[in-house]
Amino acid sequence: MITVGEILQNQRLKKNLKLADIEKKLKIRQKYIEAIENNNWKIFSSKIYIIGILKNYSRFLGLDENKVLAFFRRDYEKKEEIRFKKKLSSKYLTPETKTFLKRSLFFLILFFTFYFGYQFYLFFSPPKLKILSPVNTIFKRESKIKIIGKTNPETLIFIAGQQIYQNKEGIFEYELPLKEGKNVLAIELIGANGKKAVIKKEFIKQSPK
């Protein structure tokens, strides 16, 4: 009765492929490809690991992976004498795979370091404010102007001792009366972290000529 290892080996030989070719393409050590072809399952850590190799190997050789897995289950899945190693050693991986995993781990650690560092920076920073309107700071005929600003929705806003409420996007409005000359608008912000900031903006009303 033909075995799953013989099926894979015969197909590989038909395609005139060497074990080294399979190792390079699938990033699996040659000794474990050879173990698959020889039906030597004892060196593997688990059945799941074997199935993963069988799927990849079958697809690479152009075989129906479901049929290949059916042969494996028929012949070996129910055998109680098959004992797997408890731990998958790093020696199962090719040098290229090890390098890839090391680089991926490095960039992952780097990403989380910057991410959490930025979150700490935001937490300990005072609140910020952006004036959306008006763009101009010099006026002639206006007796008052509408100030539209944006900040964090959780930030408390006070202008001239009065609390100003923003919407869900953190946008608020305030009407500022203008008198001739310099008008200073002071906006006090208190962030959710308790940090305070005072933003001052100057608007000038020129006397009409």
C-alpha positions in Angstrom: 0.0 0.0 0.0 1.5 3.3 -1.0 2.2 5.8 1.8 1.8 9.6 1.9 5.6 9.9 2.0 5.9 7.8 -1.2 3.3 9.9 -2.9 5.2 13.1 -2.2 8.6 11.6 -3.1 7.3 10.2 -6.4 5.8 13.5 -7.4 9.0 15.4 -6.5 11.1 13.0 -8.6 8.7 13.3 -11.5 9.3 17.1 -11.4 13.0 16.5 -11.1 13.3 18.5 -7.9 15.9 18.0 -5.2 15.3 18.2 -1.5 17.5 21.4 -1.4 15.0 23.0 -3.9 12.1 22.2 -1.6 14.0 23.6 1.5 14.7 26.8 -0.4 11.1 27.3 -1.6 9.2 26.2 1.5 11.7 27.5 4.1 11.7 24.1 5.9 14.8 22.2 6.8 15.8 19.5 4.3 16.0 16.8 7.0 12.3 17.3 7.9 11.2 17.2 4.2 13.2 13.9 4.0 11.5 12.7 7.2 8.1 13.4 5.6 9.0 11.3 2.6 10.3 8.5 4.8 7.2 8.6 6.9 9.3 9.3 10.0 6.9 11.2 12.2 8.6 10.8 15.6 11.0 13.7 15.1 8.1 16.2 14.9 6.7 18.1 17.8 3.0 17.7 16.9 0.5 16.4 14.4 -0.5 20.0 13.5 3.1 20.7 12.5 3.1 17.7 10.2 -0.2 18.7 8.6 1.1 22.2 8.0 4.1 20.8 6.1 2.0 18.3 4.2 -0.3 21.1 3.0 2.5 23.3 1.8 4.4 20.4 0.3 1.3 19.1 -1.5 0.4 22.5 -3.0 4.0 23.1 -4.1 4.1 19.8 -5.9 0.7 20.4 -7.5 -1.1 17.6 -5.5 -4.5 17.7 -4.0 -3.7 18.5 -0.3 -7.0 16.9 0.9 -6.1 13.6 -0.7 -2.6 13.7 0.7 -4.0 14.5 4.2 -6.5 11.6 3.8 -3.6 9.2 3.3 -1.8 10.6 6.3 -4.9 10.2 8.5 -5.7 6.7 7.2 -2.2 5.4 7.9 -1.0 7.3 10.9 -3.5 9.5 12.8 -4.9 6.6 14.9 -1.6 5.0 15.7 -1.0 5.3 19.5 2.7 4.5 19.2 3.4 7.8 17.4 4.8 10.1 20.0 5.7 13.6 19.2 8.4 15.7 20.8 7.0 18.1 23.3 8.7 21.2 22.1 9.4 22.5 18.6 13.1 23.4 18.5 14.4 26.4 16.5 16.5 23.9 14.5 13.4 23.2 12.5 13.8 26.6 10.9 16.1 27.5 8.1 18.6 30.4 8.6 16.5 32.6 6.3 13.4 32.0 8.5 15.3 32.7 11.7 16.6 36.0 10.3 13.1 36.9 9.2 11.6 36.1 12.6 14.3 38.1 14.4 13.8 41.1 12.2 10.0 40.9 12.6 10.4 40.7 16.4 12.8 43.7 16.4 10.4 45.9 14.4 7.4 44.8 16.5 9.2 45.7 19.7 10.3 49.0 18.1 6.7 49.8 17.1 5.3 49.2 20.5 8.1 51.2 22.2 7.3 54.2 20.0 3.5 53.7 20.4 3.5 53.5 24.2 6.1 56.3 24.4 3.8 58.5 22.3 0.8 57.6 24.5 2.8 58.6 27.6 3.8 61.8 25.9 0.1 62.6 25.2 -1.0 61.7 28.7 1.5 64.0 30.4 1.3 66.8 27.9 -1.0 69.9 28.4 -4.1 70.1 26.2 -3.7 71.7 22.8 -6.0 74.0 20.8 -6.5 74.9 17.2 -8.4 78.0 16.1 -10.4 77.1 13.0 -12.1 80.4 12.4 -11.6 83.3 11.9 -8.5 83.1 9.7 -8.0 86.9 9.7 -6.9 88.8 12.9 -7.6 92.3 11.6 -11.2 93.7 11.3 -12.8 97.0 10.5 -16.6 96.9 10.6 -17.3 93.9 12.8 -18.6 94.6 16.3 -18.1 90.9 17.3 -16.6 87.8 15.7 -17.4 84.1 16.1 -14.5 82.1 17.4 -14.5 78.4 16.3 -11.9 76.2 17.9 -11.1 72.6 18.3 -9.5 70.6 21.1 -9.8 67.2 22.8 -13.5 66.4 23.6 -12.5 65.6 27.2 -10.8 69.0 27.7 -12.5 71.6 29.9 -12.6 75.1 28.2 -13.0 78.4 30.1 -13.2 81.9 28.5 -13.5 84.9 30.8 -14.4 82.6 33.7 -17.2 81.0 31.7 -17.1 77.3 30.8 -17.5 76.7 27.1 -18.9 73.3 25.9 -17.7 71.5 22.8 -19.4 68.9 20.7 -18.3 65.2 20.3 -15.6 66.2 17.9 -14.2 68.7 20.3 -15.4 71.8 18.3 -16.7 74.8 20.2 -17.9 78.3 19.4 -17.6 81.6 21.2 -18.6 85.1 20.2 -16.0 87.7 21.0 -17.0 91.4 21.2 -14.6 93.7 19.5 -13.5 97.1 20.5 -11.2 99.4 18.7 -7.6 98.5 19.0 -6.2 95.2 20.4 -8.5 92.5 21.7 -6.9 89.6 23.5 -8.8 86.4 23.8 -7.5 84.1 26.6 -8.7 80.5 26.5 -8.0 78.3 29.5 -7.8 74.6 28.9 -7.8 71.8 31.5 -7.0 68.4 30.1 -8.3 65.0 31.3 -4.9 64.4 32.9 -5.2 67.6 35.0 -2.7 69.6 32.9 -3.5 73.2 32.2 -2.8 75.5 29.3 -3.7 79.1 28.5 -3.9 80.0 24.8 -3.9 83.7 23.9 -5.0 85.1 20.6 -5.0 88.7 19.5 -7.6 90.3 17.2 -7.3 93.9 16.1 -10.2 96.2 15.2 -9.1 99.2 13.1 -11.0 102.4 13.3 -13.0 103.1 10.1 -11.6 105.9 7.9 
